[in-house]
Amino acid sequence: MIVPINHLPVEMTNDEHDYFQQLSQNLSDNGISISNQLRGAFDVDENGIILIIKPLPGKQIQWGVLFFLQNLMINQRLRKMENLIEINKEKDV
């Protein structure tokens, strides 16, 4: 699914989206806006794949938010690799 985060389309699974919602609520309960945490912290391609995580210099970012972004980026790449492997298997058959 594609989820808009700060006007950027981000590809994630339902489970990742659920976790993102929980993280957002937890931060909100503590007076922290996840939108402010993520603003300018990453870039995506046209398919919603995170290309780079780049927290702005001098801007603090919660560890949980950074951890989520890193895991999401890794998971996106693993899914992409898995899809390529499946496509190649189908060609070999």
Contacts in CASP RR format, 6 or more apart in sequence:
PFRMAT RR
TARGET T0000
AUTHOR 0000-0000-0000
METHOD contacts of the structure
MODEL  1
MIVPINHLPVEMTNDEHDYFQQLSQNLSDNGISISNQLRGAFDVDENGII
LIIKPLPGKQIQWGVLFFLQNLMINQRLRKMENLIEINKEKDV
1 11 0 8 1.000
1 12 0 8 1.000
1 13 0 8 1.000
1 14 0 8 1.000
1 17 0 8 1.000
2 9 0 8 1.000
2 10 0 8 1.000
2 11 0 8 1.000
2 48 0 8 1.000
3 9 0 8 1.000
3 10 0 8 1.000
3 11 0 8 1.000
3 12 0 8 1.000
3 17 0 8 1.000
3 20 0 8 1.000
4 10 0 8 1.000
5 20 0 8 1.000
5 35 0 8 1.000
5 38 0 8 1.000
6 35 0 8 1.000
6 38 0 8 1.000
6 39 0 8 1.000
6 40 0 8 1.000
8 42 0 8 1.000
8 43 0 8 1.000
8 44 0 8 1.000
8 48 0 8 1.000
9 44 0 8 1.000
9 48 0 8 1.000
10 44 0 8 1.000
10 48 0 8 1.000
10 50 0 8 1.000
10 72 0 8 1.000
11 47 0 8 1.000
11 48 0 8 1.000
11 49 0 8 1.000
11 76 0 8 1.000
12 20 0 8 1.000
12 72 0 8 1.000
12 75 0 8 1.000
12 76 0 8 1.000
13 75 0 8 1.000
16 72 0 8 1.000
16 75 0 8 1.000
19 68 0 8 1.000
20 68 0 8 1.000
23 34 0 8 1.000
23 64 0 8 1.000
23 65 0 8 1.000
23 68 0 8 1.000
24 34 0 8 1.000
27 33 0 8 1.000
27 34 0 8 1.000
27 37 0 8 1.000
27 62 0 8 1.000
27 65 0 8 1.000
28 34 0 8 1.000
32 62 0 8 1.000
34 65 0 8 1.000
37 61 0 8 1.000
37 62 0 8 1.000
37 65 0 8 1.000
38 65 0 8 1.000
38 69 0 8 1.000
40 54 0 8 1.000
40 56 0 8 1.000
41 53 0 8 1.000
41 54 0 8 1.000
41 55 0 8 1.000
41 56 0 8 1.000
41 61 0 8 1.000
41 65 0 8 1.000
41 69 0 8 1.000
42 50 0 8 1.000
42 51 0 8 1.000
42 52 0 8 1.000
42 53 0 8 1.000
42 54 0 8 1.000
42 69 0 8 1.000
42 73 0 8 1.000
43 50 0 8 1.000
43 51 0 8 1.000
43 52 0 8 1.000
43 54 0 8 1.000
44 50 0 8 1.000
44 51 0 8 1.000
45 51 0 8 1.000
48 76 0 8 1.000
49 76 0 8 1.000
49 77 0 8 1.000
49 80 0 8 1.000
50 69 0 8 1.000
50 72 0 8 1.000
50 73 0 8 1.000
50 76 0 8 1.000
53 66 0 8 1.000
53 69 0 8 1.000
53 70 0 8 1.000
53 73 0 8 1.000
55 61 0 8 1.000
55 66 0 8 1.000
END
